[in-house]
Amino acid sequence: MKNYKLLIQYDGGRYKGWQRLGNGDQSIQGKIENVLTEMVGEKIEIIGCSRTDAGVHALSQVANFKMNKEMTEKEVMNYLNHYLPNDISISKVEIVPDRFHARYNAKDKTYVYKIWNKSYTNPFMRKYSMHIEKKLSVKRMEQAASHFVGKHDFTAFSNAKSKKKSMIKEIYSVDIKEVEGFLEIRVSGDGFLYNMVRKIVGTLIEVGLGKIEADAILAIMEEKDRSLTGMMAEPNGLFLEKVKF
């Protein structure tokens, strides 16, 4: 039995997220598993490094699966790309050691969020960015972003419902960059809770609009009060950008 690692890109616009649901055709995981199952002739389950939300995209999702059938990396890649819909693409297939696990071995995940910060819309990027008409204060946002860096309890910045799961995560960096009318917010960390990145970005937006004080971030985290955070940013502006192992 060989262990195959997949590098995956997808437009999440018409899917209910990465994680397989009752109806597999509504998830990215389900779509890929269905094709692999047809390829092998037996049920195949894949493990993804990140369970992206409904409507969220990926530039570099990583997954792995094991199978007994003898196939080369190229054969697997060609089969998947032939039968998958054109909004899901396999950019690389690699045979890896048996112990490789896409979720447990991931050490650093980076998400990028794109905001179109102009008074007019961008018709070509409307499905891949959030439109904020009023000019955002990058200086205030950067000041607020610095408070997220480090190991914190992110209860206030997540919609995770499980009480057993640890709410403590470490954020390595939050960088904000202006790129030709866009604000790109990159968040890197050891892992993320459900809706965590979108809540962080939504709060930074409200800081940029002057609705929340930049220095209020630490107090919000300490109080663990979800009602004190900003809005949840739209899913279409969020991309899983890269994963390090």
Secondary structure as UniProt FT lines:
FT   STRAND          2..10
FT   HELIX           12..14
FT   HELIX           24..26
FT   HELIX           28..40
FT   STRAND          47..48
FT   TURN            54..55
FT   STRAND          57..67
FT   HELIX           73..83
FT   TURN            86..87
FT   STRAND          88..96
FT   TURN            98..99
FT   TURN            102..105
FT   STRAND          108..116
FT   TURN            123..127
FT   STRAND          130..131
FT   HELIX           138..145
FT   HELIX           146..148
FT   STRAND          150..153
FT   HELIX           155..157
FT   STRAND          168..179
FT   TURN            180..181
FT   STRAND          182..189
FT   TURN            194..195
FT   HELIX           196..208
FT   TURN            209..210
FT   HELIX           214..216
FT   HELIX           217..223
FT   HELIX           226..228
FT   HELIX           235..237
FT   STRAND          238..244
//
